[in-house]
Amino acid sequence: MKHFFLKTFILSVIFVGKLAQAQRFQYQPLEPLPTPSGIQINSSDIGAYLQNIIQLIIGIAGVLAVIMIVLGGVQYLSTDAIGGKQDGRKKITNALWGLFLAALAWLILNTINPTLLDIKIGN
């Protein structure tokens, strides 16, 4: 366990150093990133790129949660065994918790300060 925290600390220091290096360079995307609103970003602003990645990840979490709810529901309905019903119920519960946590993370950041979700690097 001691080595895990040491490795995590070392990787964190390396990541912060690489982030500081990345601030000196302009990022030029090869292909514009589609956004949830349908507007494509073509700028070299890595902050806008990361902000859209976060929105995309939250959207993917929602889609995956719905898929797992459906799979858990099918498993719950299609089996007569008690263990199968409990597994299906557990899948549904875990999917709802995951969706809740993803939405809660966004809600907390947006409530504290909406600019926390606006990533501005290098300015």
Buried (B, 14 or more C-beta within 10 A) or exposed (E): EEEEEEEEEEEEEEEEEEEEEEEEEEBEBEEEBEBEEEEEBEEEBBBBBBBBEBBBEBEEBBEBBEEBBEBBBEBBEEBEEEEBBEBBBEBBEBBBEBBEEBBEEBEEBEEEEEEEEEBEBEE
